[in-house]
Amino acid sequence: MSRVLVVEDEPSILRLMVRALTEAGLEVIGAMRVADVRAINPGWRPDALVVDLGLPNGTVADVANMYPGVPSLIISGRMTGPSVRVDLPKPFAMSTLTHRVEQLLGIET
């Protein structure tokens, strides 16, 4: 079973994303802060990251640096310019999120 780490500071959105990905058959851990990510068991390693660009207490790079080489999907409701990478702009359907994560993981649907 593929593992996904979702980092989103909005609790209701985080719950929706975790539920959608879990229902798709993925093992998912959700975190609201970079500090929560640091508290995850070091023996648990995700196969993919879904990270909100607008974390108030850290950055996408902070999360990605904890899991070098793990592919990431960056989400955001605030696009700040052409130089900013946003893979999935908010709002999005949970089916779109699931499809994009499955693509990232190389899962055929």
Secondary structure, 3 states (H helix, E strand, C coil): CCEEEEECCCHHHHHHHHHHHHHCCCEEEEECCHHHHHCCCCCCCCCEEEEECCCCCCCHHHHHHHCCCCCEEEEECCCCCCCCCCCEECCCCHHHHHHHHHHHHCCCC
